[in-house]
Amino acid sequence: MEVTTIGLDLAKNVFQVHRITEGKELVFNSPLRRAQLLPFFSRIEPCLIGMEACSSSHHRALELTALGNEVRLIPAMYVKPHVKRGKSDAIDAAAIREAVTRPTMRFVAIKTVEQQALLALHRARDLLVHQRTQLSP
């Protein structure tokens, strides 16, 4: 039974993992603590992993790519139509897994550490310019 697709819902301390096989059979849909995430992915075969794009997803994507996985980041607004009911981490992980398999889905490029640092620098500068403009009479 080979796991081919995983939907990973990121959170602060507990991540929800939704795994299916090539035959679309559910293998695993349960939470993992932060410390368990990398050991878990190092034990399984490399596969396709989908995550919602957010500030921490780029860091996680770099870590999971280093383990040989194919990671795709999806904008949150493209995952929303795949949520079948309610709002929970397990449902969100299933929706992410569903969205990552769509052939016409648009993905976000994974940023390197240098790109993230440069982006933070630009945002900090923009904030300073905005605050200086507010202070001027």
ZALUMSE-970266 format. One line per 8 residues: number of its first residue (from 1); their letters; for each residue x, y, z of N, C-alpha, C. Coordinates in steps of 0.001 Angstrom, whole numbers, plus 500000, padded with zeros to 6 digits. Layout:
% ZALUMSE-970266
NUM> a> X/Y/Z/X/Y/Z/X/Y/Z | ...
This chain:
% ZALUMSE-970266
1> mevttigl> 500850/498831/500000/500000/500000/500000/500896/501232/500000 | 500987/501904/498870/501871/503038/498724/501105/504348/498887 | 501572/505190/499789/500960/506498/499996/501457/507422/498893 | 500536/508061/498209/500939/508914/497098/500668/510385/497340 | 499654/510720/498123/499276/512117/498328/498983/512370/499795 | 499500/513521/500269/499268/513919/501655/498808/515364/501674 | 497764/515634/502454/497336/516999/502737/497795/517341/504139 | 498532/518434/504291/499101/518802/505588/498556/520159/505992
9> dlaknvfq> 497792/520178/507083/497250/521427/507612/498180/521905/508717 | 498806/523057/508513/499775/523585/509465/499082/524358/510576 | 499652/524285/511760/499155/525027/512913/500353/525362/513795 | 500091/525888/514981/501201/526272/515848/501912/525064/516443 | 501160/524158/517038/501781/523027/517727/501385/521664/517177 | 500189/521557/516619/499690/520276/516137/499340/520404/514660 | 499914/519515/513836/499666/519503/512405/498767/518316/512077 | 497804/518527/511202/496905/517457/510792/497403/516870/509478
17> vhritegk> 497532/515556/509418/498032/514863/508232/496921/513977/507668 | 496623/514157/506383/495602/513360/505693/496285/512632/504546 | 496398/511306/504645/497130/510499/503655/496183/509580/502909 | 496407/509465/501574/495656/508499/500776/496624/507700/499908 | 496146/506563/499411/496935/505724/498513/496622/506098/497077 | 497284/505411/496164/497049/505649/494738/495612/505309/494354 | 495023/504357/495031/493639/503970/494782/492630/504815/495530 | 493040/505935/496060/492184/506892/496781/491626/506321/498086
25> elvfnspl> 492355/505406/498699/491942/504857/499984/492588/505660/501105 | 491799/506016/502109/492312/506764/503253/493196/505855/504103 | 494418/506308/504368/495360/505530/505159/495470/506104/506563 | 495473/507432/506656/495836/508074/507908/495233/509466/507906 | 494539/509824/508959/494035/511192/509120/494073/511502/510603 | 495224/511928/511069/495369/512200/512489/496399/513297/512724 | 496401/513855/513915/497324/514957/514214/498730/514473/514559 | 499700/515338/514293/501090/515117/514696/501594/516366/515413
33> rraqllpf> 502325/516153/516469/502948/517294/517159/504119/517801/516335 | 504539/519021/516616/505631/519663/515875/506893/518796/515865 | 507251/518222/516995/508468/517414/517091/508348/516089/516338 | 507129/515639/516062/506920/514367/515378/506896/514503/513861 | 506798/515724/513340/506562/515924/511913/507704/515408/511038 | 508915/515875/511252/510037/515445/510405/510370/513964/510577 | 510380/513417/511798/510603/511963/511911/509530/511144/511183 | 508292/511616/511213/507204/510932/510508/507471/510893/509006
41> fsriepcl> 507823/512039/508416/508053/512097/506975/509357/511420/506564 | 510305/511294/507472/511538/510592/507125/511320/509074/507083 | 510282/508567/507762/509992/507129/507783/509181/506657/506579 | 508438/507560/505934/507599/507122/504817/508289/507406/503490 | 507792/506752/502440/508328/506961/501092/508025/508387/500631 | 508913/508991/499831/508639/510327/499293/507343/510331/498478 | 506579/511412/498629/505285/511504/497957/504949/512969/497689 | 503748/513222/497196/503257/514562/496934/502600/515093/498197
49> igmeacss> 503039/516277/498646/502500/516889/499855/501925/518247/499492 | 500687/518495/499883/500044/519783/499665/499885/520517/500983 | 500150/521836/500958/499971/522688/502136/499387/524024/501702 | 498652/524652/502593/498199/526016/502323/499399/526948/502435 | 499475/527914/501534/500581/528869/501561/500373/529845/502712 | 501381/529938/503586/501377/530893/504688/502838/531177/505024 | 503067/531979/506039/504445/532381/506339/505324/531201/506751 | 504779/530240/507470/505604/529112/507922/505654/527970/506901
57> shhralel> 504772/527978/505916/504730/526865/504969/505979/526786/504098 | 506618/527928/503818/507832/527908/503008/508958/527176/503751 | 509066/527429/505057/510075/526749/505872/509824/525243/505895 | 508567/524854/506148/508217/523430/506179/508425/522784/504809 | 508116/523521/503749/508282/522982/502393/509751/522708/502099 | 510639/523590/502524/512073/523372/502314/512545/522128/503070 | 512060/521956/504308/512443/520779/505101/511946/519480/504458 | 510695/519488/503995/510114/518273/503414/510692/517975/502042
65> talgnevr> 511054/519007/501287/511699/518801/499980/513076/518168/500171 | 513779/518556/501234/515093/517977/501514/514998/516473/501801 | 513823/516017/502233/513618/514585/502485/513206/513827/501217 | 513104/514542/500087/512792/513896/498820/511340/513992/498384 | 510509/514699/499139/509099/514831/498797/508888/515936/497763 | 507781/515863/497052/507363/516943/496162/506327/517753/496927 | 506636/519009/497217/505764/519857/498025/505155/520932/497138 | 503846/521114/497264/503145/522163/496528/502369/523022/497509
73> lipamyvk> 502554/524336/497401/501857/525284/498258/500666/525853/497493 | 499506/525863/498140/498269/526307/497521/497764/527539/498264 | 497383/528598/497539/496764/529746/498215/495482/529305/498935 | 495251/529872/500114/494106/529462/500937/492777/529652/500216 | 492675/530676/499392/491403/530919/498701/491089/529840/497667 | 492096/529084/497220/491856/527984/496282/491523/526678/497001 | 491811/526607/498286/491490/525408/499066/490047/525475/499566 | 489567/526656/499854/488239/526864/500445/487113/526145/499705
81> phvkrgks> 487055/526158/498360/485953/525455/497684/485949/523937/497882 | 487054/523361/498335/487144/521915/498519/486754/521468/499930 | 486485/522435/500830/486053/522099/502187/484609/521629/502105 | 484354/520411/502542/483028/519819/502375/482035/520233/503452 | 482498/520400/504677/481585/520761/505758/482376/521327/506924 | 481787/522238/507640/482361/522744/508881/483780/523253/508788 | 484393/523393/509961/485762/523902/510044/486491/523153/511138 | 487412/522306/510730/488293/521632/511683/489592/521329/510960
89> daidaaai> 490612/520989/511717/491906/520702/511107/491840/519475/510205 | 491097/518453/510614/490992/517233/509815/490286/517499/508488 | 489246/518298/508520/488509/518635/507296/489368/519502/506387 | 490114/520443/506978/491004/521294/506186/492108/520475/505517 | 492681/519514/506239/493733/518670/505665/493192/517845/504504 | 491965/517351/504635/491350/516594/503547/491097/517495/502338 | 490681/518735/502575/490435/519679/501483/491741/520048/500777 | 492814/520209/501535/494125/520507/500946/494576/519339/500076
97> reavtrpt> 494404/518119/500583/494774/516939/499819/493950/516834/498540 | 492686/517167/498625/491824/517147/497442/492264/518211/496439 | 492582/519400/496922/492952/520513/496033/494285/520270/495335 | 495231/519642/496006/496566/519461/495414/496536/518490/494235 | 495524/517654/494158/495443/516686/493063/494717/517227/491837 | 494154/518409/491924/493429/518993/490791/494405/519384/489684 | 494108/519026/488440/495052/519308/487342/495186/520790/487002 | 494169/521595/487279/494237/523015/486918/494566/523919/488103
105> mrfvaikt> 494981/523337/489221/495272/524125/490421/496508/524986/490215 | 496468/526189/490757/497620/527098/490717/498362/526994/492041 | 499683/527001/491959/500503/526831/493151/501403/528034/493372 | 501866/528179/494594/502785/529243/494977/504198/528664/494956 | 505142/529410/494403/506538/528965/494393/507093/528986/495816 | 507904/527989/496128/508516/527911/497456/509676/528904/497507 | 509653/529762/498525/510703/530774/498669/511879/530212/499466 | 513084/530581/499053/514279/530194/499802/514400/531084/501033
113> veqqalla> 515331/530748/501898/515560/531540/503107/515981/532963/502727 | 516816/533093/501702/517273/534413/501261/516115/535240/500716 | 515228/534633/499958/514069/535349/499428/513146/535809/500548 | 512967/534970/501563/512125/535341/502693/512744/536492/503482 | 514065/536459/503648/514748/537538/504371/514629/538854/503610 | 514794/538811/502295/514669/540017/501484/513247/540562/501527 | 512261/539682/501492/510871/540096/501584/510583/540758/502928 | 511129/540214/504010/510953/540821/505340/511598/542199/505394
121> lhrardll> 512752/542340/504770/513432/543638/504717/512588/544664/503966 | 512043/544280/502835/511190/545189/502057/509933/545591/502831 | 509338/544642/503527/508129/544949/504308/508442/545875/505475 | 509576/545665/506140/509967/546542/507242/510235/547956/506728 | 510903/548074/505592/511167/549387/505002/509866/550076/504607 | 508946/549337/504026/507654/549897/503635/506895/550415/504856 | 506959/549683/505961/506310/550125/507193/506942/551414/507708 | 508268/551491/507688/508940/552707/508152/508585/553909/507286
129> vhqrtqls> 508543/553730/505987/508166/554829/505093/506727/555253/505365 | 505848/554292/505577/504443/554590/505864/504314/555370/507172 | 505031/554954/508211/504972/555646/509496/505565/557047/509404 | 506658/557216/508644/507237/558541/508474/506269/559479/507752 | 505567/558938/506773/504586/559747/506040/503444/560160/506955 | 503039/559310/507875/501969/559654/508808/502376/560776/509749 | 503664/560834/510097/504144/561841/511035/504326/563221/510412 | 504473/563267/509110/504720/564557/508460/503442/565397/508449
137> p> 503598/566728/508640/502414/567608/508719/501800/567868/507363
